[in-house]
């Protein structure tokens, strides 16, 4: 990874607190506001074409960080800049255009797909929202991206519904839907944790190949150092809402015992 490459996304002192609900008596006798420090003064960046792992135990704040990047949540404080411009200053229309360039792959592909929409309709839906393509163009673009992610024959599978596909195929559908707008950044939130080991390897190989051929930057959220170490350039380790280490993938996997003390699950080593 070229360290002189331009920063695509930069997070500075990002903080998110969630208020804790108190009972009636607690509210009556105590004015103190209790909060959960879900994300606590987090700072990191990702370069153009880089894969950054965001690793840590369940509940450490990594998924909340991802939601803040997508502005599905608003921060308590801090800054997120995309190519030098704060995303928190964007209007609704500017955020809509930005989301063409920042796409997400969720953990559970079955929950991410509408059971009432065919696979082709699900993948092509972002094109209806963000582009002026006609039906023929959407169909061609949808089938093209399906073939690229290994959903072949595309014309046949496009007519299927989520319950008719395997877990690996459904995850490929979600990846195709994220790639159809040709984003610059993919936010992959535990994209292989619900898949069998053999299918995990296929999806990881697919993401690694897409990174090389399309120069897509990827933030890979996981609790498993072994998985993300497979193709990440750097790994940021989170613990209790904080970034406790940012290391090269090679160093992170070698120093697994030390990172365990930072909150990474034993199975991640």
C-alpha positions in Angstrom: 0.0 0.0 0.0 1.4 3.4 -1.1 1.4 5.6 2.0 1.3 8.7 -0.2 -2.1 7.8 -1.6 -4.8 10.3 -1.0 -7.1 9.9 2.0 -10.6 9.0 0.9 -12.3 9.1 4.3 -11.0 10.6 7.6 -12.6 10.3 11.0 -11.5 12.7 13.8 -12.5 12.5 17.5 -15.8 10.8 16.6 -18.0 10.3 19.7 -21.5 8.9 20.1 -23.3 8.7 23.5 -26.7 7.0 24.0 -28.8 8.1 27.0 -29.7 5.5 29.5 -33.4 5.3 30.4 -34.0 5.7 34.1 -37.0 4.8 36.2 -39.4 7.3 37.6 -37.8 7.5 41.1 -34.3 7.7 39.6 -35.5 10.6 37.5 -37.1 12.3 40.4 -34.2 12.1 42.8 -31.3 12.4 40.4 -30.7 15.0 37.8 -27.5 13.3 36.6 -27.8 12.1 33.0 -26.4 8.7 32.4 -25.1 7.8 29.0 -23.4 4.8 27.2 -20.2 5.7 25.5 -20.7 3.6 22.4 -18.0 5.4 20.4 -15.5 7.4 22.4 -13.1 9.9 20.6 -12.3 7.6 17.6 -9.9 8.8 14.9 -8.6 7.0 11.8 -8.6 7.3 8.0 -8.7 5.1 4.9 -6.8 5.8 1.7 -7.9 5.4 -1.9 -7.9 1.7 -2.8 -7.1 0.5 0.7 -8.7 -2.2 2.9 -9.0 -1.2 6.5 -10.1 -3.7 9.1 -12.1 -2.5 12.0 -11.8 -5.3 14.5 -13.1 -5.8 18.1 -15.4 -7.8 20.3 -19.1 -7.6 20.1 -20.4 -4.4 21.7 -17.1 -2.5 21.2 -18.7 0.2 19.0 -17.5 -0.9 15.6 -20.9 -1.2 14.0 -22.0 2.1 15.5 -19.0 3.7 14.0 -20.1 2.3 10.6 -23.6 3.7 11.1 -22.1 7.1 11.9 -20.0 7.0 8.7 -23.2 6.3 6.7 -25.0 9.0 8.7 -27.6 6.5 9.8 -26.8 7.9 13.2 -25.8 11.5 14.1 -22.7 11.9 16.3 -22.5 13.5 19.7 -19.3 15.2 18.5 -16.5 14.7 16.1 -15.9 15.0 12.4 -16.1 12.7 9.3 -14.6 14.0 6.0 -15.0 12.5 2.6 -12.2 13.7 0.3 -11.6 16.6 2.5 -15.3 17.7 2.9 -17.3 17.2 6.1 -20.2 15.0 5.5 -22.1 16.6 8.5 -22.4 19.8 6.5 -24.1 18.0 3.6 -27.7 18.7 2.7 -30.1 15.9 2.3 -29.6 16.0 -1.5 -25.8 16.0 -1.1 -26.0 13.0 1.2 -28.2 11.2 -1.3 -25.4 11.7 -3.9 -22.7 10.7 -1.5 -24.5 7.4 -0.7 -24.0 6.5 -4.4 -20.2 6.5 -3.6 -20.4 4.9 -0.1 -22.3 1.6 -0.1 -22.8 -1.0 2.7 -22.8 -4.8 2.9 -24.8 -5.9 5.9 -24.1 -8.9 8.1 -27.3 -10.8 7.4 -28.0 -11.0 3.6 -31.5 -12.6 4.1 -32.6 -9.7 6.3 -31.1 -7.2 3.8 -33.3 -8.4 0.9 -37.0 -7.9 0.4 -38.7 -11.3 0.1 -41.2 -9.7 -2.3 -38.6 -8.6 -4.8 -36.8 -10.8 -7.3 -33.1 -10.8 -7.2 -32.8 -8.8 -10.3 -35.2 -6.2 -9.0 -33.3 -5.9 -5.7 -30.0 -5.4 -7.4 -31.3 -2.9 -9.9 -33.4 -0.9 -7.3 -30.5 1.5 -6.5 -30.3 2.4 -10.2 -33.9 3.4 -10.1 -33.3 5.7 -7.2 -30.0 7.3 -8.1 -29.9 7.3 -12.0 -32.1 8.1 -14.9 -31.6 4.7 -16.6 -34.5 3.2 -18.4 -35.8 -0.4 -17.8 -33.6 -1.9 -20.5 -30.4 -0.2 -19.2 -31.2 -1.2 -15.6 -31.7 -4.8 -16.7 -28.4 -4.8 -18.7 -26.4 -3.2 -15.9 -28.0 -5.5 -13.3 -27.1 -8.7 -15.2 -23.6 -7.4 -15.9 -22.8 -6.9 -12.2 -24.4 -10.3 -11.4 -22.0 -12.0 -13.7 -19.1 -10.2 -12.2 -19.9 -11.4 -8.7 -20.4 -15.0 -9.8 -24.2 -15.0 -10.0 -24.5 -17.0 -13.3 -26.5 -17.5 -15.4 -27.7 -13.9 -14.5 -30.8 -14.1 -16.7 -32.0 -17.2 -14.8 -31.1 -16.1 -11.3 -32.5 -12.6 -11.7 -36.0 -14.1 -11.7 -35.4 -16.0 -8.4 -36.3 -14.8 -4.9 -34.1 -14.7 -1.8 -35.5 -17.9 -0.2 -34.7 -19.8 -3.4 -30.9 -19.1 -3.1 -28.1 -20.4 -0.9 -26.5 -18.3 1.8 -23.4 -17.7 -0.4 -25.6 -16.6 -3.3 -27.6 -14.2 -1.2 -24.4 -12.6 0.1 -23.3 -12.2 -3.6 -26.6 -10.6 -4.3 -26.0 -8.0 -1.5 -22.5 -7.4 -2.8 -23.9 -6.9 -6.4 -26.5 -4.4 -5.1 -23.7 -2.5 -3.3 -21.5 -2.4 -6.4 -24.1 -1.6 -9.0 -23.6 2.2 -8.5 -19.8 1.8 -8.8 -19.0 3.1 -5.3 -15.6 4.4 -4.1 -16.0 3.0 -0.6 -17.6 -0.2 0.7 -18.5 -0.6 4.3 -18.7 -4.4 4.9 -20.2 -5.1 8.3 -19.4 -8.7 9.3 -20.2 -9.8 5.7 -19.1 -13.5 6.2 -19.8 -14.2 9.8 -23.1 -16.0 9.0 -21.6 -18.2 6.2 -20.0 -21.6 6.2 -16.2 -21.7 6.1 -15.9 -22.7 2.5 -18.3 -20.0 1.4 -16.5 -17.4 3.5 -13.4 -18.1 1.4 -15.3 -17.5 -1.8 -16.7 -14.2 -0.6 -13.3 -13.0 0.7 -11.7 -13.9 -2.6 -14.4 -12.0 -4.4 -13.9 -8.9 -2.2 -10.1 -9.1 -2.7 -10.6 -9.4 -6.4 -13.0 -6.4 -6.6 -10.5 -4.4 -4.6 -7.8 -5.1 -7.1 -9.8 -4.7 -10.3 -12.0 -1.7 -9.3 -9.7 0.0 -6.8 -12.5 0.1 -4.2 -11.7 1.1 -0.7 -13.2 -1.2 1.9 -13.8 -0.8 5.7 -14.2 -4.4 6.9 -15.9 -4.6 10.3 -15.3 -7.9 12.1 -14.5 -9.6 15.4 -12.1 -12.1 13.5 -8.5 -11.0 13.0 -7.8 -14.1 10.9 -10.5 -13.2 8.4 -9.7 -9.5 8.0 -6.0 -10.2 8.0 -6.5 -12.2 4.8 -6.6 -9.2 2.6 -6.5 -6.0 4.7 -3.7 -3.5 4.6 -4.2 -2.2 8.1 -6.3 -3.2 11.1 -7.8 -0.8 13.7 -8.6 -2.5 16.9 -11.5 -1.2 19.0 -12.2 -1.8 22.6 -15.0 -0.2 24.7 -15.6 2.4 22.1 -12.0 3.4 21.6 -9.4 2.7 19.0 -6.6 1.0 21.0 -4.3 0.1 18.1 -3.8 0.6 14.3 -1.4 -1.8 12.9 -0.4 -3.5 9.6 -2.4 -6.6 9.0 0.8 -8.7 9.2 1.7 -7.2 12.6 -1.9 -7.6 13.9 -2.1 -11.3 13.1 1.4 -11.9 14.6 0.6 -9.9 17.8 -2.8 -11.7 18.3 -2.1 -12.5 21.9 -1.4 -8.9 22.8 -4.5 -7.8 20.9 -6.6 -10.3 22.9 -5.9 -8.1 25.9 -7.4 -5.2 23.9 -10.7 -7.1 23.7 -10.5 -9.2 20.5 -12.3 -12.6 20.8 -10.1 -15.7 21.4 -11.4 -17.3 18.1 -10.1 -14.3 16.2 -6.5 -15.4 16.9 
